Amino acid sequence: MSKRDKREVKIRQHPTNVSLEDFEALINHYGYIEAGAKHHKAIIGNYSMTYKRENPMKSVYVKQLLKYVDLFWERGGSYER
């Protein structure tokens, strides 16, 4: 199991205690981040969400991100951009 896979498993097991670094690493693995002043935008496939950059991340943002990752894979997503 790769480091990325371990990080994702850790996030899925404990969505209430996720660091900003791990959260953004997961976004970058499946999509990309558009920077903003206070709120950044995570874009994964056709899905986008805004989030406030704080450490640790709020669980609502983490759960929403995981939902988008799952939808991305259900719809046949790939890593190519």
N, C-alpha and C positions, 0 to 999 in steps of 0.2 A: 504494500500500500504506500502510495506516494505521500509526500508531505502535504500536498494540497488536499488529497483525499482525507487524511487524518484531521486536517483543520476543519473540513466540512462536516465530518462526523462529530467532532467536538462541538461545533456550532449547533448542529441538529439536536444533540443530546442536552445541551445547556443553553437555550436561546436567551435566558435572562442574564447571562454573564458573558457577554461577547465584547472583546476590545475593538476599538475603532480600526486598528491595524488588521485584525482578522476579518472584520466586516468588509473593509475595502479590498482586501486580498480576494475574498470570495466574489465580489463584484467584478474585479479585474480578470478573474479566471473565466467568467461566463460572459462578460460584456465590457463596458467601460464607464468612466465617471466624467461627467461634465461639471467643471468647477463653478461655484457660485460664491457669493460673499459669506452668508451664513449657512445656506442650504445648498448642498450639492445634489446632482441628479445622477442616479444610477440607471443605466440603460442596458437591458438584457433582451436581446432579440427585438421584438416589437413592444416590449413592456418598459415603462419608465416609472421611477418613483423618486420623490425628493426626500432627503433626510438631513437632519441637523448633525453636524460633526461634533460629537461629544463622546467622552470616554468614561465609563462603558456605554455602549449603545443601548437605547431603549428596546425592550423586547418586541414592541409593536413593529419597529423597523426591521428587526431580524426576521420575524415571522413573515412579514410581507415579502422580504427578499427571498426567503426560502420557497414561498409560494410561487414567485415568479421563476425561480430556477426550475422548480418541478414542472411548471407549465411550458417552459422553454424546452425541456427534454421531451415532454409529451407531444409536442408539436414538431418533433424531429429537428431540434436545434443542433448546431455544430459550432465549433470554436472559431471557424473562419469569419472574418469581418470584412 
